[in-house]
Amino acid sequence: MKIPKISVPIYTVKLPSSGKQIRIRPFLVKEEKLLLIAAQTKDINEIVSATKQVINNCLIDNNISVDTLPFFDVDYLIVALRAKSIGETIPVKFLCNNVVDGEKCGHSFPVDIDISKASIVKDESIKPEIWLTEDMGVKMKYPKYSVMKTIMSNESNFDRMIRIIGASIDSIFDKTENYSTKEMSREEVHEFIEGLTKVQFAQLENFVKNFPEFECKVQHQCEKCSFNHNINYNNFDSFFL
């Protein structure tokens, strides 16, 4: 006798980078198991691989490639899947930093973060085309998920910044030609970055430091001192596990 399969709901979500609507289903027990096993290894490559596999499994539309999406699209999809699969709220504890009579309140209070209301925060003044001199500049892009997560596991802050900037340069141009970084080795790109002046480097660093990020806004009154907190929560790195 064939065991009947339980049907699962299908949801429509919108990709933050393009506004394109795609269909997803919740992740199942077998996919949650993949995430948990990967998390237990503490191996960033295993975690990235499992995350991408779960998203691919849950995509109804087959015209989307996780490997080509910018990192915050993939972050958004795993947040959306967690909301539809496990629950839309996560309990988070905060400390009240309100100063009362010269001392911090310090009261610890729980807040339920509604991740279904998470939104992408993007500085529209940050443009991808950056002129480094009167004759030369770079066109920036957002790194892919696997590249970004692997880089973020690097322990050296300066080396990490070099690698993130390198992964974010789409092309180098002058007034006559455009040179794609796809045709360059990583070492060549890093050599170009390390040859910049401090002011020029800061321009590229500014682009990276203002990548789009998730944010949930929540208000809460401290039970001890009655201070009203306006909280912008953006720590989504591992909550879904």
Buried (B, 14 or more C-beta within 10 A) or exposed (E): EEEEEEEEEEBEBEBBBEEEEBEBBBBBEEBBEBBEEBBEEEEBEBBBBBBBBBBEBBBEEEEBEBEEBBBBBBBBBBBBBBBBBBEBBBEBEBEBEBEBEEEEBEBEBEBEBBBBEBEBBBEEEBEEEBEBEEEEBBBBBBBBBBBBBBBBEBEEEEEBBBBBBBBBBBBBBEEEEEBEBEEBEEEEBBEBBEEBEEEBBEBBBEBBEEBBEBBBBBEBEBEBBEBEBEBEBEEBEEBBE
